[in-house]
Amino acid sequence: MVSPSGIMDIPTAILLEIFLKLPVYAITRCKSVCKSWFNLLVSTDPYFANVYTRNPPFTTLVLSEEGGSRTPGNLSTSFFLLEISEDGNNYIRTRLEPRVPDCLDAKSDLFLSGSSKGFLCLCESKYIAWFMVQTVYISNPITGECIALPPHRVSCRDRETTIIQHKFDFSPSTDNFKVMRFVYTRLHSVNDKVHVEIFTVGVDDHWRCLKEHSIPSSLWSGGFIFNGAYHWIKIVYKKIELICTFDLGKEKEGRVINLPPLLENLSEATITSFNNRFSLVIRSAQSHITIWTMTEYGVDSSWTKDVILQSWFPSHLCFEEHFPVAILRNGAIIFKRWGKNCLFCCDTKKKKTATIKLQADVGAERFKPISNFVKNYAPSFSSLKELMMGGEGSSVNAKSK
């Protein structure tokens, strides 16, 4: 048995082997034990982070509660990680505490709008006088850091005809993070318009307007961001023709992705990230769900097909809309029910489905509904200060926990 003082004498190689088997919540506590452990886990040497994210001991998802609001001194929205065991029967739920600035002047809404490489993109909306003010925050919940991007104002008289979305991702070609803002106006009209802005984290000090782009003006075009590009479905004569992209690095039109074979007459589909891969999900009434996945992004010949029969689901799930989010280590698929507070696990080998019941926080009467944003999560042990070098974004609580 190792004495408390002897723990510090454990060889680094053995410590790393132990840390690589721990869940994220335990890692966040271990880095606070002593300076040497902190340097080992959160250091400029990316060895531990790279190995841990490539071979995580659990399937980890990031989620948030739906429609959370906060008042001065109180953050009611819960952001959390769900680390699920190999068989899906057990999980560890870890609440995240994004250190956004205190809400001092008004009630506001704070929600999760994106996640990339361990960083979260949060959006806060609040009303001040005759304006709705939106502020985007980039947070690393592992290091406890948060930065605020320049706010955006919308006149209250326009809010009934305006919807604002944010997309956040890492651009491999430029080696930085970018946020896209879409301002849709006059919905359900032939004169729908979209105003697109972009912000490069650590480089820009203001949002830049994209004047020339082919991004569709309809909110319902299936826009999705993945691998440093914004994707949308191009429909011609009510049939899906191909998938178009906007390259975040070049800030112009990117590659065209062709549909999987034998899908010439497809009229409806959803593009998403499934198990960290670009995917196309097709629902066929209440009979089955087809998941097309690109094993090598951008290579048309790499499409693979999985068919999930809805007869494997309990009867009350067959008539619900749901989408796949991740694969467990045993091959079972995790689904999220659209608009419902429910995750369930489908074992395609045994052709059985089980619900993953989420428990409420201690002291809470019930678990609040979760939003439809559910995504695979791999922690980042990098400091946000590194992202801000050369930029003029404001740093908030940039001290490690």
C-alpha positions as CSV (number, residue, x, y, z in Angstrom):
1,M,0.0,0.0,0.0
2,V,1.3,3.4,-1.0
3,S,1.5,6.1,1.8
4,P,0.0,9.5,1.0
5,S,3.5,11.0,0.8
6,G,4.6,8.1,-1.4
7,I,1.9,8.9,-4.0
8,M,4.1,11.7,-5.3
9,D,6.9,9.1,-5.9
10,I,4.8,7.0,-8.3
11,P,6.6,6.9,-11.7
12,T,5.1,9.1,-14.4
13,A,4.4,6.2,-16.7
14,I,2.3,4.4,-14.1
15,L,0.5,7.6,-13.2
16,L,-0.4,8.1,-16.9
17,E,-1.6,4.5,-17.2
18,I,-4.0,5.1,-14.2
19,F,-5.2,8.5,-15.4
20,L,-6.0,7.1,-18.9
21,K,-8.6,4.8,-17.3
22,L,-10.4,7.4,-15.3
23,P,-13.6,9.2,-16.3
24,V,-13.5,13.0,-17.0
25,Y,-14.9,14.0,-13.7
26,A,-12.1,12.2,-11.9
27,I,-9.5,13.8,-14.2
28,T,-10.8,17.3,-13.2
29,R,-10.2,16.4,-9.6
30,C,-6.8,14.8,-10.0
31,K,-5.4,17.9,-11.6
32,S,-6.2,19.8,-8.4
33,V,-4.3,17.4,-6.1
34,C,-0.9,18.9,-6.7
35,K,1.2,21.0,-9.1
36,S,3.0,18.0,-10.6
37,W,-0.3,16.3,-11.4
38,F,-1.7,19.5,-12.9
39,N,1.4,19.9,-15.1
40,L,1.1,16.3,-16.2
41,L,-2.5,16.6,-17.1
42,V,-2.8,20.2,-18.2
43,S,0.5,21.0,-19.8
44,T,2.0,22.1,-23.1
45,D,2.9,18.5,-23.8
46,P,-0.2,17.1,-25.6
47,Y,0.7,13.4,-25.0
48,F,-1.9,12.7,-22.3
49,A,-4.7,14.7,-24.0
50,N,-4.0,13.0,-27.4
51,V,-4.0,9.5,-26.0
52,Y,-7.1,10.1,-23.8
53,T,-9.2,11.6,-26.5
54,R,-8.3,8.9,-29.0
55,N,-9.1,6.0,-26.6
56,P,-11.6,7.3,-24.0
57,P,-12.5,4.8,-21.3
58,F,-16.2,5.7,-21.7
59,T,-18.6,7.0,-24.3
60,T,-19.0,10.6,-23.3
61,L,-21.8,13.0,-24.4
62,V,-22.3,16.7,-23.6
63,L,-25.8,17.9,-23.0
64,S,-27.8,20.8,-21.5
65,E,-31.2,21.4,-20.1
66,E,-33.8,22.9,-22.3
67,G,-34.8,26.6,-21.9
68,G,-32.8,27.4,-18.9
69,S,-32.8,31.0,-17.6
70,R,-30.7,32.8,-15.0
71,T,-31.3,35.7,-12.7
72,P,-28.7,37.9,-10.8
73,G,-26.5,35.5,-8.9
74,N,-28.2,32.3,-10.1
75,L,-27.4,30.1,-13.0
76,S,-30.3,27.6,-13.4
77,T,-29.3,26.1,-16.7
78,S,-27.5,22.8,-16.2
79,F,-24.7,21.8,-18.6
80,F,-23.3,18.3,-18.0
81,L,-21.3,15.4,-19.3
82,L,-22.7,11.9,-19.5
83,E,-20.1,9.1,-19.4
84,I,-21.8,5.9,-20.3
85,S,-20.5,2.4,-19.6
86,E,-19.8,-0.1,-22.3
87,D,-23.1,-1.9,-21.9
88,G,-25.2,1.2,-21.4
89,N,-26.5,0.1,-18.0
90,N,-24.6,2.7,-16.0
91,Y,-23.4,6.2,-16.4
92,I,-21.6,9.0,-14.6
93,R,-23.3,12.4,-14.8
94,T,-20.9,15.4,-14.2
95,R,-22.3,18.9,-14.0
96,L,-20.3,21.5,-15.8
97,E,-19.8,25.0,-14.5
98,P,-19.1,27.4,-17.3
99,R,-17.7,30.5,-15.7
100,V,-19.7,33.1,-17.6
101,P,-20.0,36.5,-16.0
102,D,-22.5,37.1,-13.3
103,C,-26.0,38.2,-14.5
104,L,-26.3,41.6,-12.9
105,D,-28.8,43.7,-14.7
106,A,-31.6,41.4,-16.1
107,K,-33.0,38.0,-16.5
108,S,-31.3,36.1,-19.3
109,D,-31.4,32.8,-21.2
110,L,-28.2,30.8,-21.5
111,F,-28.0,27.8,-23.8
112,L,-25.5,25.5,-25.5
113,S,-25.2,26.1,-29.2
114,G,-22.0,24.1,-30.1
115,S,-19.1,22.0,-29.1
116,S,-15.7,21.3,-30.7
117,K,-12.5,19.7,-29.5
118,G,-13.6,20.0,-25.8
119,F,-14.6,23.7,-26.0
120,L,-18.3,24.7,-25.6
121,C,-20.0,27.5,-27.4
122,L,-22.7,29.1,-25.2
123,C,-25.1,31.9,-26.2
124,E,-26.8,34.3,-23.7
125,S,-29.8,36.4,-24.7
126,K,-31.2,39.2,-22.5
127,Y,-33.4,42.2,-23.1
128,I,-32.1,45.7,-22.3
129,A,-34.5,48.6,-23.0
130,W,-35.8,48.0,-26.6
131,F,-33.1,45.6,-27.7
132,M,-32.3,41.9,-27.4
133,V,-28.6,41.5,-26.7
134,Q,-26.9,38.2,-27.5
135,T,-23.4,37.4,-26.3
136,V,-21.5,34.3,-27.3
137,Y,-19.1,32.7,-24.8
138,I,-16.4,30.1,-25.6
139,S,-15.7,27.9,-22.5
140,N,-13.4,25.1,-21.6
141,P,-15.2,23.4,-18.7
142,I,-12.1,21.3,-17.8
143,T,-9.8,24.3,-17.2
144,G,-12.6,26.6,-15.9
145,E,-11.9,29.3,-18.5
146,C,-14.3,31.4,-20.5
147,I,-14.1,34.2,-23.0
148,A,-16.8,36.5,-24.3
149,L,-17.1,37.6,-27.9
150,P,-18.5,41.0,-28.9
151,P,-22.3,41.2,-28.3
152,H,-25.0,41.5,-30.9
153,R,-28.1,43.7,-30.7
154,V,-31.5,43.1,-32.3
155,S,-34.4,45.5,-32.0
156,C,-37.3,44.1,-30.1
157,R,-39.7,45.1,-32.8
158,D,-37.9,42.6,-35.1
159,R,-37.7,39.7,-32.8
160,E,-41.0,38.2,-34.0
161,T,-39.5,37.9,-37.5
162,T,-35.9,37.1,-36.6
163,I,-34.2,33.9,-35.6
164,I,-30.5,33.8,-34.7
165,Q,-28.4,30.7,-34.8
166,H,-24.7,30.2,-34.0
167,K,-22.4,27.4,-35.3
168,F,-19.0,26.7,-33.8
169,D,-16.2,24.5,-35.0
170,F,-12.4,24.1,-35.4
171,S,-10.9,24.9,-38.9
172,P,-8.0,22.4,-39.5
173,S,-6.7,24.4,-42.5
174,T,-6.2,27.6,-40.4
175,D,-5.7,25.9,-37.0
176,N,-8.2,28.1,-35.2
177,F,-11.8,28.1,-33.9
178,K,-14.5,30.0,-35.7
179,V,-18.1,31.0,-34.9
180,M,-20.7,31.6,-37.6
181,R,-23.8,33.7,-36.8
182,F,-26.9,33.3,-39.0
183,V,-29.7,35.9,-38.7
184,Y,-32.8,34.7,-40.5
185,T,-35.6,37.1,-41.2
186,R,-39.2,36.9,-42.5
187,L,-39.6,33.2,-42.0
188,H,-42.2,31.3,-44.1
189,S,-42.0,34.0,-46.8
190,V,-40.7,33.9,-50.4
191,N,-38.5,36.8,-49.3
192,D,-36.6,35.0,-46.5
193,K,-33.2,36.4,-46.0
194,V,-30.1,35.3,-44.1
195,H,-27.4,37.6,-42.9
196,V,-24.2,35.7,-42.1
197,E,-21.3,36.8,-39.9
198,I,-18.1,35.1,-38.8
199,F,-15.7,35.5,-35.9
200,T,-12.2,33.9,-35.7
201,V,-11.4,33.3,-32.0
202,G,-8.1,34.8,-31.0
203,V,-7.8,36.8,-34.2
204,D,-10.8,39.0,-34.7
205,D,-12.0,41.9,-32.5
206,H,-15.3,42.2,-34.2
207,W,-17.8,40.1,-36.2
208,R,-17.2,40.2,-40.0
209,C,-20.0,40.1,-42.5
210,L,-19.9,37.5,-45.3
211,K,-21.2,39.4,-48.2
212,E,-20.8,36.8,-50.9
213,H,-22.0,33.3,-50.2
214,S,-24.4,30.7,-51.4
215,I,-25.8,29.7,-48.0
216,P,-29.6,29.2,-48.4
217,S,-31.9,31.7,-46.8
218,S,-34.2,29.1,-45.5
219,L,-33.9,28.1,-41.8
220,W,-35.0,24.6,-42.8
221,S,-32.1,23.8,-45.1
222,G,-30.6,21.4,-42.7
223,G,-27.5,23.5,-41.9
224,F,-24.8,21.6,-40.0
225,I,-21.2,22.3,-39.1
226,F,-18.5,19.5,-39.3
227,N,-14.8,19.2,-39.9
228,G,-14.3,22.9,-40.4
229,A,-17.1,23.4,-42.9
230,Y,-20.8,24.4,-42.8
231,H,-23.0,21.9,-44.7
232,W,-26.5,22.1,-46.1
233,I,-28.7,20.0,-48.3
234,K,-29.4,21.3,-51.8
235,I,-32.9,20.4,-53.0
236,V,-34.0,20.6,-56.6
237,Y,-37.6,20.0,-57.6
238,K,-38.4,18.6,-54.1
239,K,-35.5,16.1,-54.3
240,I,-32.2,16.1,-52.6
241,E,-29.5,16.6,-55.2
242,L,-26.3,16.8,-53.2
243,I,-24.7,18.3,-50.0
244,C,-23.0,21.7,-50.3
245,T,-20.4,23.2,-48.0
246,F,-18.9,26.5,-46.9
247,D,-15.2,26.2,-45.9
248,L,-14.5,28.0,-42.6
249,G,-10.8,28.3,-43.3
250,K,-11.0,29.7,-46.8
251,E,-14.3,31.5,-46.0
252,K,-15.8,30.5,-49.4
253,E,-17.7,27.6,-51.0
254,G,-16.1,24.3,-50.3
255,R,-16.3,20.8,-51.6
256,V,-19.5,19.1,-52.8
257,I,-20.5,15.8,-51.2
258,N,-22.4,13.4,-53.3
259,L,-25.2,11.3,-51.9
260,P,-24.7,7.6,-51.2
261,P,-25.4,5.3,-54.1
262,L,-29.0,4.5,-55.1
263,L,-30.5,7.6,-53.4
264,E,-31.5,9.5,-56.5
265,N,-35.1,10.0,-55.4
266,L,-34.5,11.0,-51.9
267,S,-36.8,13.8,-50.7
268,E,-36.0,14.1,-47.0
269,A,-32.9,13.4,-44.8
270,T,-30.9,14.8,-42.0
271,I,-27.2,15.5,-42.0
272,T,-25.5,15.1,-38.6
273,S,-22.4,13.9,-36.7
274,F,-22.8,10.3,-35.6
275,N,-20.0,8.8,-33.6
276,N,-17.8,11.7,-34.7
277,R,-18.4,11.0,-38.4
278,F,-20.3,12.8,-41.1
279,S,-23.6,11.1,-41.5
280,L,-26.9,11.1,-43.3
281,V,-30.0,9.8,-41.5
282,I,-33.1,8.7,-43.4
283,R,-36.4,7.8,-41.7
284,S,-38.9,5.6,-43.5
285,A,-42.2,6.2,-41.8
286,Q,-42.4,3.9,-38.8
287,S,-40.6,1.0,-40.3
288,H,-36.8,1.7,-40.1
289,I,-34.0,4.2,-39.8
290,T,-31.1,4.2,-42.3
291,I,-27.8,5.7,-41.1
292,W,-25.3,6.4,-43.9
293,T,-21.8,7.2,-42.5
294,M,-18.7,8.4,-44.2
295,T,-15.8,6.5,-42.7
296,E,-13.4,8.9,-44.5
297,Y,-14.8,12.4,-44.7
298,G,-15.2,13.7,-48.3
299,V,-14.6,10.4,-50.0
300,D,-17.8,9.3,-51.8
301,S,-16.8,5.7,-51.9
302,S,-16.5,5.5,-48.1
303,W,-20.2,5.7,-47.4
304,T,-21.3,2.8,-45.2
305,K,-24.9,1.8,-44.4
306,D,-26.7,0.7,-41.2
307,V,-30.4,-0.1,-41.0
308,I,-32.2,0.0,-37.7
309,L,-35.6,-1.6,-37.6
310,Q,-38.1,0.3,-35.4
311,S,-39.7,-3.0,-34.5
312,W,-36.7,-3.3,-32.2
313,F,-38.0,-0.3,-30.2
314,P,-40.7,-0.4,-27.6
315,S,-44.1,0.5,-29.0
316,H,-44.2,3.9,-27.4
317,L,-41.0,4.9,-29.2
318,C,-42.0,3.7,-32.7
319,F,-44.0,6.8,-33.4
320,E,-41.5,9.3,-32.0
321,E,-38.9,11.1,-34.0
322,H,-35.4,10.3,-32.8
323,F,-31.8,10.6,-34.1
324,P,-28.6,8.7,-33.4
325,V,-25.8,10.4,-31.5
326,A,-23.1,7.9,-30.5
327,I,-22.0,4.3,-30.4
328,L,-21.0,2.5,-27.2
329,R,-17.9,0.4,-27.0
330,N,-20.0,-2.7,-27.4
331,G,-21.5,-1.5,-30.7
332,A,-24.9,-0.4,-29.4
333,I,-26.3,2.9,-30.7
334,I,-27.5,5.7,-28.5
335,F,-30.5,7.6,-29.7
336,K,-32.1,10.9,-28.5
337,R,-35.8,11.4,-28.8
338,W,-36.5,14.7,-30.5
339,G,-38.0,17.2,-28.1
340,K,-38.2,14.6,-25.3
341,N,-36.2,14.1,-22.1
342,C,-35.0,10.7,-23.1
343,L,-31.9,8.8,-24.3
344,F,-32.2,5.2,-25.3
345,C,-29.7,2.5,-26.3
346,C,-30.3,0.1,-29.2
347,D,-28.3,-3.1,-29.2
348,T,-28.3,-4.0,-32.9
349,K,-26.9,-7.5,-32.2
350,K,-29.5,-8.5,-29.7
351,K,-32.1,-6.3,-31.4
352,K,-33.2,-4.9,-28.1
353,T,-33.7,-1.3,-26.8
354,A,-33.3,0.0,-23.3
355,T,-33.9,3.5,-21.9
356,I,-31.1,5.5,-20.3
357,K,-32.9,7.1,-17.3
358,L,-31.4,10.4,-16.3
359,Q,-31.5,11.2,-12.6
360,A,-32.2,14.7,-11.3
361,D,-29.7,16.7,-9.2
362,V,-29.7,16.2,-5.5
363,G,-32.5,18.4,-4.1
364,A,-34.3,18.8,-7.4
365,E,-37.8,17.5,-7.7
366,R,-37.3,16.2,-11.2
367,F,-34.9,16.2,-14.1
368,K,-35.5,19.1,-16.4
369,P,-36.0,18.4,-20.1
370,I,-32.8,18.2,-22.1
371,S,-32.2,20.1,-25.3
372,N,-31.8,18.5,-28.7
373,F,-28.1,19.4,-28.7
374,V,-26.4,16.1,-27.8
375,K,-22.9,15.4,-29.0
376,N,-19.9,13.2,-28.5
377,Y,-17.4,15.0,-26.2
378,A,-13.7,14.6,-25.7
379,P,-12.1,16.9,-23.1
380,S,-9.6,19.5,-23.9
381,F,-6.7,20.2,-21.5
382,S,-5.6,23.3,-23.5
383,S,-5.8,26.8,-22.1
384,L,-8.1,29.3,-23.7
385,K,-5.3,31.8,-23.2
386,E,-3.5,30.0,-26.1
387,L,-6.5,30.7,-28.3
388,M,-6.5,34.3,-27.4
389,M,-2.9,35.1,-28.2
390,G,-3.0,37.8,-30.8
391,G,-6.7,38.4,-30.4
392,E,-8.7,41.0,-28.4
393,G,-11.6,39.0,-27.0
394,S,-12.3,39.6,-23.3
395,S,-11.2,36.8,-21.0
396,V,-13.5,35.9,-18.1
397,N,-12.4,34.0,-15.0
398,A,-9.4,32.7,-16.9
399,K,-7.9,31.1,-13.8
400,S,-7.7,27.4,-13.7
401,K,-9.8,25.6,-11.1
